[in-house]
Amino acid sequence: MRAMAHFLPLSRVARLVGESRSAIQRMIHDGELATFDGMVDMNELLRVFPDVQWEDDGEFKRVEEIKAKAFSRRVMERTLPDKEVLAERLYEMSKEFAAAKTLLLHYDEVLRFLDDKLDDVAEAGAGKQSVQQSIVVLKQWLRQELEATPKETERAQALLAQENVMRIMSAQVTILPAGHEFFVDGNDTLLEAALRAGIPLNYGCSNGNCGECKARLVSGQIKKVHPHDFVLKETEKADGAFLLCSYSAVSDVVVEAGVSGADDIPPQDIPTRVKAVEVINERIVALHLTAPRSQRLHFLAGQRVTLISEGTGGNLSGEYYVASCPCEDRHIELHIRRDNRPFARHVFEDMAKEDVVRIEGPHGRFVMKLDSRRPVIFVAWEDGFAPIKSLVQHAMSLEIAESMTLYWAADTAGVGHYQENLCRAWADALDEFTYQRLDAASSMAANVEAILAHHADLTRADIYAAGPHAFLQALQTGALERGLSPLGWHGEAIE
């Protein structure tokens, strides 16, 4: 007999089968996977993914790791939800199990009643062999079906078990009106979880003072896990208002909240400390900074900041693109090219671990278009790779792009393809990611031609390119001739 319908949201389906959400959406679009009101039936999931072994994946392994490190308080605090949130989730799940058990008991009573009624019909039809025989056959069939083990029982049980573990360990959040989805894992607040997922929700202080992260709960259950000084009006509370930085999700929730654009982020002045000065080659250094716990940098992928450090003769400053993703919590990576600017010389010659570097910013509008689901082409020229790297990682964290292609033009006499191993790792790990290196020693026209040769039709694409103005102009002209929408072009001139 067919099991009762059990529906799962798309983001949880993606986690269960180990695919990106965009890949699941593409299967739905192509008719490979059926949905019902945006949800996937468990039986449909078992049909479409017959080879996935749920018990070998994901959340079970996480639980085993927690058990293995049960004496590590730090691991427990970072991986397990807040104890009160965990208790609420278990209580909510226990109510679901109670309801399911009650329903099964009811079904059992109905079947007993049906069995008795069939006996009554058989007695009433005594002497009519055809009636009695039909009833006997029907009862035998019912008994066989009830006693038989459905074909997918073991996999269905494993799927349900893993989904239950997921629901205990994390809650799914949907942001309106943008439609972004993410999971709240461990002890994170809704704001922390969103930022880790690369979703730039509006916020200011992130510690309950300013009220900039005010949102409205549309559905689901949340719980306060951090105190806040900002005072909400009673009318706001009655309407579901709360602070993202102070609450975590107990159940799957839908929240109405603002998403930051390039012009929405206020100027910041943050004292960071040097975590490492990573010398990649003679021409380029990756400067790794750590922001304070109470003052992480609020920025969008593709933006730049001003760095200020005390060096010989006073304060030294320089403007650089952030190369890390906003989803990397307090970690900030910048690529510093060796040149005659005092700040660059200071980084290469004098800067050391734990030095203080102030960050002012962010600046710029070379940011990701979050509502696009089209294929994305990234193009970097020399150390224009820094903002492109940030954008690529942001796109990966959001899982919004149908596919991604990266072209990087560099000259061995210049900075070179200084993080090419990372690019190749992306290409190896992701089915829909392609990387191609280009030679910046060749003419700009030759590189433009090499890129466009792979894209005869760009009507459904977005392009993000960082490099010299002349290169960008030639690339944009060629792309528009191949059908690229003017709204699909995003260029950042870096001379």
VOTOR-711218 format. One record per atom (N, C-alpha, C, O, CB): x, y, z. Coordinates in steps of 0.05 Angstrom, whole numbers, plus 5000, padded with zeros to 4 digits. Each point is the difference from the previous one (the first is absolute). Glycine has a CB too. Layout:
residues N
XYZ;...
//
This chain:
residues 495
501749765000;498350245000;501750255000;502350005011;494149755013;502750464964;501550254999;500150135027;497950025014;500850044937;503750045057;500250135026;498650265000;499450124979;505049665028;494950325017;498850265003;501850214988;502449985002;495049875039;501450364948;501650224988;501650145022;498950065021;497750004942;505949995031;501750155018;501650204983;501549914983;498949705051;499150644970;501150204982;502450145013;500150055024;495450024955;506549995004;502550135009;500550254984;499550014976;502449555038;499150664999;500750244985;502549964983;501649825005;496450465032;502349884942;502149964980;502850025013;501849844993;495250354972;503450005053;502750035011;500849755016;502349925000;497050585002;498749385012;500749765016;500449764981;501749835005;495650355034;501249824939;500549794979;502850024990;501449794997;493750224990;505850235007;502750044989;502149905020;501949874992;496650534983;501149655051;501949905020;499949695001;502149885003;497350555023;498349464973;499749715002;501449854978;501349805004;494450275019;504150044952;501149854977;502750104992;501349894982;494150035002;505650295030;502750104994;500250154974;502150014988;499649615037;496150524967;500150164976;499550295008;499050065022;499349564950;502450575010;499450285006;497150054995;498649864986;506050275001;494450085026;497150074997;499450074971;497949944990;502050225058;502049984939;499650074971;499849754983;498450004981;504150435026;499049365000;499849754984;497349875004;498849894981;506250045024;493950075020;497449895005;497950164985;498149894988;503349955057;498850434955;498150174985;500149944970;498050014987;502550345049;501949604954;500349944972;498649734993;498749984979;505650285019;495949555020;498649744995;496950045000;498649884985;505349885038;495250414995;497150065000;499250144975;497949934988;502250115062;501550154941;499450154975;499949814976;498350044982;503850375037;499749394981;500249824977;498049775003;499949824982;504950295013;493649895026;498049795003;501049735011;498649804999;499150414964;504849795047;501249765011;499049945028;500149775009;503950304962;495250145043;499249975028;497450165004;499950244995;504949715020;493149904994;497450135004;499950135028;501149905019;496749764950;500750575032;499650145025;497050055004;498450004982;506250215015;494849835028;497250065008;500150255018;500949995023;497649524973;500550724993;500150255015;502950065009;500450105023;494849834992;506750024968;502850075006;501449805018;502350045008;496450424986;500049315012;501149805018;500449744984;498649954979;499350265062;503849614968;500649744987;499049785018;500749985023;503350214953;494349635012;499049775015;502349805004;501749964982;493750104998;504749815043;502149815006;500149784980;502249914992;497350205056;498249794943;500049784981;501250094973;501349844987;494649975036;503650444970;501150104975;503150025003;501449954981;494450315009;505149825033;502950025005;501349734999;502249974988;497050435041;499549394982;501149734998;500149904971;501849854993;496450065053;499850184938;499949914972;502250134984;501349874984;493850075020;505350325000;501950154983;502949945008;501850024983;494750345010;504049595033;502749955009;500249725012;500349965024;500350534986;499349304972;500049735010;502749915011;500149805015;496450104952;505650245027;502749905008;501050145025;502249935010;498749974943;497750305057;501050155023;499549835025;497849915005;501350534973;503149535038;499849855025;500050215023;502150105007;500349494974;495250475029;499750225019;501749955025;501150195011;494349894972;504749675026;501449955025;503050054999;501350015020;495149664990;504750354966;502950044997;500850294998;502450064999;497749504979;498050625023;500650284993;499550195024;498949935021;499949964932;502150355042;499350255013;499650005030;501949975015;496250124944;499449945049;499450065028;500749775019;500850065023;495650244960;503449455008;500849785018;502950025007;500849965022;495649754958;505350365000;502850035005;500650225019;501749985017;499249844937;497550405044;500450225018;499449925029;501450075018;497450254945;499149535040;499249915027;502249815011;500750035024;494450014964;506049784995;502149835010;502550155008;501349935020;496949714950;502450585015;502350165007;499650145027;501850035016;499150044935;496650025054;499450125025;500349805023;501250075021;495650244956;502349455019;500249795021;503049955005;500849975023;494849834963;506050184993;502849945002;501550215015;502149955013;497749794945;499250515041;501350225013;498350115023;500050245005;502449884951;496249705057;498150095020;501250165023;498750155013;498749454976;505350365016;501250145022;501250274991;501250155016;499849415005;498750504953;501050264990;497750205002;498350014983;505049764986;496850405051;497850195005;499850194976;497750074992;503049905057;501550114940;499950194977;498649894976;498450134988;505950065029;496249554977;498749874977;497049985006;498450064982;505849685007;495150185035;497249985007;498550264998;497850014989;503449625042;500150584979;498650264999;499750104972;498050134994;503949985050;500049844938;499850104973;498249834982;499050104980;505650085026;495149565001;498549834982;497149955009;498249984984;506149815005;495350185038;497449955010;498450265003;501250215006;500549385017;495750404974;498350235005;500150085029;500749845017;496450044944;502050365045;499550085028;498249805013;498149894988;502550605000;500049445038;498549785013;497050055001;498549814998;505650115029;495150334976;497150065001;498849974972;497749904998;503050405041;500849784941;499049974972;499849704994;498149924987;504050534999;500049405022;500049714995;497549875014;498749834988;506450175008;494450085028;497749895015;497450074985;498249834998;504350215045;497350204947;497550084986;499749844974;497849914993;502650555026;501849494967;499949854975;499149715006;498449894985;505250404994;497649595042;499249735007;497149985008;498649814994;506250115020;494350295001;497250005008;498150024976;498049864999;503450365044;499349964938;498450034976;499949734984;497949934989;503250575009;501249375001;500149754985;498449785015;498849834987;505750304994;495649885045;498549805015;497050034996;498649804999;505150195035;495450264962;497250044994;499249894973;497949894997;502250535031;501849604953;499549894973;499849695001;498349884988;504150514991;499549495037;499949715003;497549915014;498849794993;506250205008;494150165019;497549935014;497650024981;498349825001;503750355042;498050044941;497850024980;500049774980;497949904993;502350605013;502349434985;500249784981;499149735013;498749844987;505150404990;497049725048;499249755014;497049995004;498849794996;505750195027;494350244984;497150015003;498649944974;498049855000;502550495036;500649774942;498849944974;500249714992;498249884989;502950594997;501249415020;500449714994;498149835017;499049804990;505850294998;494849985037;498149865017;497250024989;498549805000;504450285040;496550154950;497350044988;499749824975;498049874996;501950615021;502349524966;499949824977;499649715008;498649854987;504450474988;498349605047;499849735009;497149935008;499049794994;505850235022;493950174997;497249975008;498349984975;498149844999;502750405044;499749934938;498549994975;500249734986;498049904989;502750605006;501749395004;500549754987;498549775015;499049824988;505550354995;495649855044;498549805016;497050024994;498749794996;504950235040;495450224962;497250044994;499349894972;498049874996;502050545033;501849644952;499649904973;500049704999;498449884986;503850534996;499649475034;500149705001;497449895011;498949804989;506150225017;493950115015;497549905012;497750044980;498349824997;503450305049;498250104940;497950054981;500149804977;497949924990;502250575022;502349444979;500349814979;498949725009;498749864985;505350394997;496549695044;498949755011;496950014999;498749804994;505450145035;494850294979;497150035000;498849974972;498049874996;502450445043;501049804941;499149984972;500149714991;498249904986;503450575004;500649395018;500349724993;497749835012;498949834986;506150235011;494350005028;497849855013;497350064986;498449824996;504250195048;497050254950;497550084986;499849874973;497849954990;502250485035;502349514963;499949884973;500549715000;500849884981;500850545002;497849455041;500349715002;498449864979;497750064995;503049985054;500649774939;498749854978;500750114973;499649874980;496750025051;504750364969;500850124975;503049974998;501550175009;494550164990;504949464988;502849944999;501850224988;502250055010;496549474986;500250624984;501650214987;500650235019;502150114999;495849764957;500050205061;500450215019;502149925021;501850155006;493450014986;504449615019;501949905021;502949984989;501950085013;494349675009;504050154954;502749974988;501350274996;502450035005;496149544972;499950625013;501150274996;501050135026;502150135000;494849934960;501549905061;500850125026;502549865010;501850135011;493449984999;505049634988;502449855009;502450104985;502150055012;495149554999;502650434963;502250104984;500850285008;502450065002;496149664960;499550465043;500650275009;501450015027;501950155003;494150004971;503149685045;501350005026;502849894999;501850105013;493849845007;504949864963;502749894996;501850224989;502350035008;495849504985;500850614987;501750214988;500750225020;502350085001;495549834955;500250185060;500550205020;502149915020;501950155007;493550014988;504449585014;501949905019;502849994988;502050065014;494349675007;503950184954;502749984987;501250274997;502450045005;496149554971;499950615016;501050274997;501050125026;502050135001;494949934959;501549905061;500750115026;502549875012;501650135014;493649974993;505249644987;502349865011;502550024983;502249955009;494649745012;502850384954;502250024981;501850235007;499050215010;498349574954;505350205031;501950225004;500250154974;500949894980;501649855055;496850524965;500250154975;502950004989;501949975015;494450325001;503949734958;502649974987;502150195010;502349925004;495249934956;501750395046;502050205008;500050055030;500850225009;498749994947;499649605060;499750045029;502650095013;500150205015;496249464985;505850194995;502650065014;501050284992;500950155018;500149364983;498950554973;501050274992;498150225010;501050215007;501149584952;495350155041;498150205010;500550055030;500050235009;496649634957;503949935049;500650045029;502650165004;500150175017;497549394993;504450384974;502550145002;499750294993;501150185013;501449404976;495950474990;499450284992;498650155022;500850235006;499049624946;498150035059;498550145021;501850045025;499850225012;496049574971;505950025023;501750035023;502050224996;500550165018;499049354991;501750514967;501950214995;498750274999;501150205010;501749484965;494850335014;498650264999;499350095029;500250245006;497949654948;501249925063;499450075028;502550115014;499850195015;496649464986;505950224994;502550105011;500550294990;500850175016;501049364987;497750514971;500450274989;498250215014;500950225007;500349574949;496450135049;498150195012;500750065029;499450215010;497149624959;504749975044;500950055028;502550185000;500250185016;497949374998;503850394968;502550144999;499850284988;501650185006;500749384992;495850484984;499850264986;497250064992;498349824998;506350124985;494850315012;497450094991;500350164974;502050144997;496349875051;499849964934;500150144975;498750275002;497850025012;502249544963;501250645013;498950275001;499650104971;501749974983;500650125061;495450034951;499450124975;499650305004;498550095018;499349494965;503650585001;499950295003;498150124979;500449954976;504350055043;493450154989;498250144982;500650305001;500850115021;495749554986;503250484970;498949914974;502249884982;499349924977;497150425027;506149665004;502249924982;499849704992;500849934978;502150425043;496149484997;499849724994;502449845007;500149764994;496850364971;505250005048;502449855007;499349805022;498350045017;504650364971;498649375011;499749795020;502749935012;502050004986;493949824990;504150115050;502549915013;499249845024;497749995008;504950424975;499449475030;499649845024;501350125024;502250114998;497549484973;499050405051;501250085026;501249755013;498649835009;498150564997;505949604995;501449775011;501250085028;500650235005;500549604948;499249965063;501350045026;498850225017;497550015002;506649844976;497650325033;499150205019;499650284987;499950205014;502549545021;497550264938;499950264986;497350145005;497949885003;505249944963;497150455033;497550164998;499250004971;501549914982;499850385058;496349814954;499150024973;501850184983;500649944977;494749995039;505750284996;501850184986;502749864993;500950024977;497050385046;503249474997;502649864995;499749794979;501749974983;499650115065;496549764953;499649794980;499650124972;501149884981;496849835055;500750514962;499650124974;502750104988;500549964977;494950185037;506249995003;502650104990;501849774992;501650034981;497950385048;500549374986;501649774993;499249884973;501649894985;499150015064;496750134945;499049904975;500450204977;499449944977;497249805048;504550494981;500650204979;497750184994;500050154980;503149535001;494850325036;497650174995;500450265016;500049995025;497049604967;503350634994;500750265014;497550145011;499150204990;504749844979;495149855053;497850135013;500950265012;502350045007;495649515003;500250644993;500650255012;500849975030;498649855014;498350384953;505249895041;500750005029;502050225005;501250114982;497949405022;501250565021;501950215008;502049905019;502249914992;494350435001;502949675034;501949935020;500349705004;502149905009;496950525014;498949434971;499949705002;500049915029;500349765005;502050204952;497350225062;499949925028;497750115016;500150035024;504849934974;492950114988;497550075013;499750295009;498250065016;501849494998;501750634976;499850285008;498650194980;498550185009;505649735016;496350044949;499150204981;497349954988;498750194992;506049874998;494449695009;497449944988;499949984970;497949984988;500350245051;504249804948;500150004971;499249724988;499249984977;504350375025;496749445014;499349734991;497249935006;499349765001;505550115004;493550335001;497249945006;498649864977;500350084977;499650325054;498649394975;498649844980;497349935010;499350065023;505149754959;494050055001;497349925009;499649704995;500649904978;497650565012;500949405030;499549714998;497349964986;497950095009;504849825033;497449954935;497549944985;498849745009;497649985004;504250284957;499949545043;499049745009;502349855013;502450054995;494149934969;502849825053;502149845013;500450105029;498650185009;503649734947;499849975057;500550065028;502950085004;501949874990;494549815024;504150545000;502750095006;500350025030;498149995015;502150274942;502449775052;500550025029;502350195005;502050014985;496449525022;501350645013;502150195007;502349865013;499749865020;496850504986;505949674982;502449875011;502150205010;501949935014;497249694955;500550645024;501850215009;498450245009;498050074986;505749774983;497050305053;498550245008;500650234980;502050004986;498249855063;498050344951;500550244983;499050255015;498049995015;501749744942;501750495039;499250265013;498050154983;498650185011;505949835010;495449944953;498250154983;497149935008;499349775004;504050234958;495150215041;497249975010;498150004976;499850194985;501450035059;497349564954;498049974979;497350105012;499449955023;503049664955;496150535006;497350105008;498149765003;500449794986;500450654991;497349595040;498149785004;498449944974;499449764995;500250375053;499850074937;498649964974;501849844981;499049844985;498450595022;505249624994;501949854983;500149715008;500049824984;502750605009;497449535034;500149735010;497549854992;500149764993;502850395046;494849994963;497549874993;499949924971;498649824992;499250445044;503749894947;500149954972;502149794992;500449944977;498050525015;503049445028;502149794995;502850104998;501849864991;494749904987;504050495030;502750124997;501949885020;499249945023;498750494960;504649535009;502149905017;502750074988;500150104978;497049525039;505150344998;502650064990;501449744992;500249815015;500150605015;500749594945;501349774989;502549925016;500749765002;497650374954;503050075056;502549945015;499649885027;501949915013;500150464962;495549625034;499449905027;498349745001;499649895021;500850584994;498749454962;498249774999;501049774982;501450054980;494850265029;503149454999;500649774983;497449874992;497950055012;506649875011;495649904957;497649874990;499649735015;501949845002;498650384953;497149745055;499449745012;499049814979;500849774999;498050455045;499449874939;498949844978;500750144974;501350215000;494949625029;503150054949;500350134974;498350265001;497750005008;503149564967;500450665017;498650265002;500150154974;501749964983;499550065065;496950164949;499950194978;500250285013;498450075018;498849634951;504750465021;500650265013;500050224978;501049964978;501749815058;496150454971;500150234982;502250195010;500050105022;495049864968;507050074992;502450155008;501350144976;499749904977;501149785061;500650534966;501350154978;502749884994;501449915017;496250504996;503049594961;502649914990;501750244991;499050174985;499049385001;504450475023;501750234995;500850024971;500749804988;501050185058;498250264943;501250064974;502550165005;500750075023;494849934954;506050075001;502550145003;499750275014;501950095014;499749684945;496150365038;499650265011;498850005028;499550205012;500049974942;499949585056;498649985025;501949965024;499150035023;497149784952;506350135020;501949945021;501350255011;501250154984;499649394996;498950525045;501250255011;503149985002;501149785001;494750295026;505650164972;502950005002;500849885027;498750045020;501650374950;501949445030;501049875024;503050075004;501450044981;495249595014;504250375029;502850035008;500649795020;499250025023;500850494968;501449285000;500349765017;503049945004;501549984981;494249845002;505250155042;502749915005;500349704998;498749855015;501950555015;501049514951;500449714997;502949935007;501750185003;494849804961;504049775039;502749915005;501049814978;498449854988;500850195062;503349974945;501249834979;500149725010;501249945021;501550444961;496049445003;500149715006;502449884986;501349825011;493750164994;505550104970;502349904985;500750184977;498250124988;500549415025;503850484980;500950134975;501149774983;502349915003;498950545020;497149464959;500649774983;501450094974;498750114983;497449645037;506550204978;501450074976;499549784979;500949775003;502750475024;494949834953;499349804979;502249984979;500749784992;494450325016;505950134983;502350014983;501450275004;499350155017;498549534949;504250375017;501550255004;498350254995;500850225009;503249534977;493850225000;498450244992;497450035015;498850214999;503249744957;497249855059;497350025013;500049875028;501349805005;496650194949;500750145064;499749905027;497049995007;498550194993;506050005021;494749604999;497349985010;500050095030;501249865016;497649774951;500050595038;499950115028;497449905013;497850064991;505050354996;497549445035;497749885014;499650165026;501850015017;499049534962;496850575024;499450165023;497649875015;498449854989;503250584988;498349635049;497849905017;498650245013;501350155014;501049404994;495150474988;498450215012;499249935029;500049765006;498350374948;501250075062;499149945028;497449845000;498450024981;503950405035;497249435005;497649845002;497550175000;497949934989;504649735037;497750584985;497750175003;499750204977;498350175000;502149785049;501450034931;500050214979;501049884973;501950104989;498850265046;497949444955;500949884975;499450204977;498350175002;500849375015;502450444961;499750184978;497549934984;499749774991;505350285007;493350154998;497649974984;500750104972;500350244996;496549815044;503349764940;500750084973;498749804981;498949795008;505450425007;495749854959;499049834980;502449904983;501950154996;493650085003;504349534991;502149894982;500450194977;498150104988;500749435025;503850524980;500650184978;500750285009;501050164984;496149574988;502550345054;500550275009;503050025009;501449815004;493750245010;505750204990;502750065009;500050165026;497950115008;503749894944;500650005062;500250155025;502750155001;501849954984;495349705040;503050544995;502550145005;501449885024;498749975021;499450464959;504449505017;501649885022;501950215011;501350154985;498449394994;500450485047;501750205014;501749865021;498949875017;497750514974;506049665007;501849865019;502250205008;500850174984;498249384995;502050425045;502150175010;502749894991;500749775008;496550385031;504250004945;502649914991;502250215006;499450195015;498449544949;504550235026;502250195004;499250274989;499350024976;504149615022;496650575019;499350274991;497150075003;499250224990;504549744978;494749875044;497150075004;498149804988;500849784992;500650695010;496149614995;498049824989;500349974970;500550194985;496449955051;502849624955;500149934971;497349894992;498749855015;506350064987;494150164974;497449904991;500049914971;501850094985;496050225049;500349534959;499749904973;497249894996;498849905019;506150014978;494150104979;497349904994;500349744984;501449984980;496650485020;500749335010;500249734988;497349865000;498250065016;506549914999;494949854966;497649844998;500149775021;502149885004;497450244947;498249835061;499849775018;499949754983;498349984982;499350305054;504149534969;500149754985;498549775012;499649804988;504850354995;494749895042;498549795014;497050044997;499150224991;504749735042;494749854974;497150014998;498850125025;501149955022;498949654947;497850555029;498750105025;499149775018;499550055024;499050354950;501449365015;499149775016;502249895018;499549815015;497350084949;505650235035;502349895016;500250125027;502250025011;500149904946;495550175054;499950095028;501950245004;499850204987;499049335028;503150445003;501850225007;502550014983;501650185002;496749795045;502149834936;502449994984;499850184975;498050004986;502749535030;501450634980;500150184977;502649964985;502250015012;494950335012;502849604951;502449964983;500250224979;498050074988;501749435020;502750604989;500650204980;502549934985;501949895012;495850475015;502549704947;502349944984;501650264996;499050194987;498749414990;504750405033;501750244998;502249964979;501649815002;497550305047;500950064931;502049984979;502550165007;499750235010;496649704955;506049965029;502550155006;500250234981;500149974975;502249615042;497950674993;500450244984;501350215018;500949935022;495149974948;504150345021;501450215015;498350155020;501050185013;501849884948;494749865042;498450135020;500949935028;500749765005;495450234964;504050205049;501149955027;498649775015;501349855014;499950634988;496149504995;498649795014;500949734990;500449815016;495750504991;504149664967;500849744989;502949935009;500549775007;496550314953;504850115040;502749955010;499949915029;501549825008;500450524960;496449795048;499849935028;499049715004;501049855017;498050634994;499149434972;499049735002;502249804993;500349805014;495150364974;506149894991;502149824991;502450005019;501449795002;497050284951;502250155060;502550025014;499749995031;501849895013;499850384948;496349855050;499950055029;497649875014;500249945024;502250484967;495449544995;497649915014;500349735012;501349824988;496050464981;501649685055;500349755014;497349915013;498250165002;506749955007;495049644999;497749905012;499350165025;501750085015;499449464968;496350505021;498850155023;500350304997;499050155017;502049475011;500250484950;499950294995;497250094996;498349854990;506350134989;494850275029;497350114997;499850144973;501750164992;497949905058;498349874935;499450134974;497150095001;498249845003;505249874972;496250555022;497350115000;498849974973;501450044979;499850285058;496249624962;498649984975;497850224999;498450025019;502649484978;499050654982;497850194995;498649934974;501349934980;501350445044;494849644977;498449934976;497549855008;499150025022;505149964951;494749885008;501049934973;499350204979;498450185005;501349345008;501550454963;499550184978;499449834975;500849774998;502250595022;495549764961;499649884974;497449864997;498649935019;506250014979;494450034976;497449884993;500449754982;498149914987;499850545017;504549444995;500549774984;499249755016;501749865011;502150374964;493649725027;498949805018;498249804985;499250064977;501150275061;499149454975;498449794988;497150084997;498850125018;504449545001;495650274959;497150034995;498749765012;500049784988;500650494970;498249765066;499149775015;497449874990;499449775006;502750455032;496449934945;497549884990;500349864973;498049914989;499650455035;504949624966;500449864975;500549705004;501349935019;500650494962;497149425002;500449715001;501349904974;499949764994;496250195038;505150234953;501149934974;502949915002;501250035021;495750304958;504149554999;502949935000;501750255004;499350224990;499749394979;503250375045;501750235007;502849954988;501149795003;496250305039;503750124945;502850004990;501650205015;499350235001;499149634953;503850045059;501850185015;502650034984;501149814989;496950045055;502950404954;502550054985;501850185017;499250215010;498349754946;505049955048;501950155016;502550054984;500949834985;497349975058;502950444960;502550084987;502150055022;499650185017;498050024942;504549645042;502250035020;498849995028;498549825007;504250454960;498049935051;499049995027;497150115002;499150045023;505650014993;494050004962;497150045000;498649745008;497649995003;502850354961;501249455041;499049755010;498850035028;498249855008;505149904963;497750445045;499150035028;497050045002;498749845014;505850354997;494350014976;497150035003;498549784986;497849925009;502850574993;500649394977;498649784986;500049765018;498049855001;503550324955;500649785059;500149775019;497850035020;498649815007;506450144987;494650295017;497950055019;497349954989;498349885013;504650465009;496749754953;497449964986;499549704995;497749915004;502750544975;501649415012;499749714995;499249855026;498149844999;505350194964;498050035058;499449865025;497250085011;498649845012;506350154998;494350264985;497450095008;497849854984;498049915011;503950545001;498549524962;498149864983;499949715008;497849885000;503250434962;501249575046;500049725010;498449985025;498549815003;506050114976;495950265040;498649985026;497050044997;498549875015;505650305007;495149994958;497150044996;498749794982;497649965001;503350535005;500849374978;499049804981;497950124982;497949874995;503049775038;499650604956;498050134984;500549974970;498250034984;501250295053;503149624955;500749994972;499449734988;500649805012;502950554996;495449654968;499549754986;502649864993;500249765001;495550434980;506349975011;502749904995;501950235003;499250244998;499149394970;504350315035;502050215003;502449934983;501049784999;497450325048;502650114939;502449974985;502050225008;499250245001;498249554960;505150145044;502050205008;502350014980;501249794994;497550135054;501850324943;502450054983;501850185015;499250215012;498149744945;505349985044;502050165014;502450054982;501549814993;497050015052;501950434947;502350084983;502250115018;499550205014;497449904947;505449785038;502350095016;502549954985;500249834983;497350085060;504650244965;502649984987;502049905020;500150105023;498850284945;502749435025;502149895018;502050225008;501349985021;498149564959;500850665003;501850225007;498750195020;501450175012;500749794943;495350015049;498650175019;499449845025;501749865011;496350414952;499449745045;499349855025;499649704994;500249845019;497650584999;501749514957;499549724993;497349915010;498550155012;506449774990;494549834992;497549875010;500549915028;500449765005;498150104948;501750325066;501149955026;498449825019;501049905020;501250544975;495249534999;498449815015;498649804982;497649945003;501750415033;502149554944;498949834980;499149735012;498149884990;504750354975;498649675055;499249755012;497250025011;498549804999;506350105012;494550335000;497350045010;498049994978;497949875003;503950415034;498849844940;498150004977;499649724990;497849924993;503750544995;500749395010;499849724991;498449835020;498649824992;505850234983;495950015051;498549855020;497050054997;498449825003;505650215028;495350224963;497250064995;498949844976;497949885002;502850585016;500949534961;499149864976;499849705005;498249874989;504050484983;499649545044;499949725006;497749935018;498849784998;506150204998;494450205023;497949945019;497250054990;498149875010;505250245025;496450074946;497350084992;499549924971;501650064982;498550325050;497749484963;499349914973;499550234981;500649994976;497549595044;500750644991;499250224983;502050235001;499250234996;496149645010;507250085000;502050215001;502349934981;501149785000;497750325048;501950104935;502149964980;502150225004;499350245004;497549554963;505750135033;502250205002;501849994976;500849784991;499050185059;501050274940;501950014977;502050235005;499250235005;497449584963;505950135031;502150215003;500650124973;499949874979;502149895060;498550504962;500750154976;502750145004;500850035023;494350044965;506250004990;502650125002;499850314995;499550094978;502749485006;498350585038;499850294998;502350124983;499850234992;498049775052;504349844950;502150104983;499050024971;501250154984;502249645046;494650064963;498750034973;498550265000;499550135021;500249374972;499450584983;498550254998;497349975014;498949795003;503450324954;496650135051;497350005012;498049894981;498149865007;503250535021;499049684946;498149924980;500049694997;497949884997;502750554979;501849455026;500249714998;498649865023;498749794997;505650264978;496050075049;498749885024;496950034998;498649825008;505550295019;495050124964;497150044996;498949794981;497949885004;502650625005;501049474969;499149804979;500049725012;498249844994;503650454970;500149645053;500249745012;497649955018;499049775002;506050244995;494250195018;497749985018;497449964984;498449825005;504050465030;497149904946;497550004985;499749764982;497849934992;502350575010;502249384991;499849764982;498449785013;499049824986;505550314994;495449875046;498549785015;497150085005;498549845012;505850025009;494950384970;497350095007;498750144977;500050254998;501449805050;497549794933;498850124977;497450145006;499350204987;502749444986;496650275048;497450125008;500150075030;500249835017;497349914947;502450525042;500250095027;497350135011;500150155018;504849924974;493049854995;497450135007;499149935029;498650155012;500149834940;502349795058;499149925027;502350015020;500049865021;496649854958;505450455016;502450015017;500350265015;498950204993;503349484976;499350305053;501050245014;503049994999;501249795004;494750235027;505450214965;502950014999;501050195022;499050235003;501149674947;501950015066;501350175020;503050004992;501349795000;495350105038;504450344955;502850024990;501550225015;498950225004;499649614951;504050125052;501650205014;502750014986;501449804997;496350125047;503150324946;502550034986;500350274988;498450185007;501549344983;502050534992;500450264988;497650094984;498549844989;506450065009;494750365001;497750124987;499849914970;497849934991;502550465040;501949624955;500049934972;499149714996;498549934981;505150405010;497349495026;499349724998;497049965006;498649864985;506050015029;494450275006;497249985007;498250114977;497949884994;503350165055;499750174939;498450124979;499849814976;497849974989;503750495026;500749424978;500049814977;498349755007;498549914983;506050265003;495749745038;498549765008;497050065001;498349844991;505650005035;495450394984;497250085002;498850034972;497749914995;503250325048;500549904939;499050034972;499549744987;497949954988;504650485009;499549385005;499749744988;497749845013;498649864986;506250155004;494950025036;497849855014;497350104992;498149844996;505050085042;496650344960;497450114992;499349924971;497649964994;503250435036;501249584953;499549904973;499049725000;498649914981;504950405002;497149545037;499249725002;497449975017;499449785010;505450074985;493850365009;497449995013;499950065030;497949985012;501149704954;503350395046;500050065029;498250245005;500250204986;504549615019;493650175015;498450235008;501850215013;501849935015;494149774992;503550554988;501650215014;499949975030;501950085014;497250234948;498749585049;499749965029;501749765009;500449975024;495050234974;505549644983;501749775008;502950065000;501649835007;495049894974;504250535013;502850075000;500750145026;498750195009;501349864941;502249855063;501050125025;503050024998;501449805001;494750015026;504950434969;502950044997;501250185021;498850195009;500649744942;503150015056;501550165020;502750064988;501749824997;495849985042;503050464955;502550084988;502250015021;499850145020;497850124945;504649585030;502350005018;502550044983;500749824984;496949875049;503650534969;502450064983;502549925015;502250044989;495450344989;
//
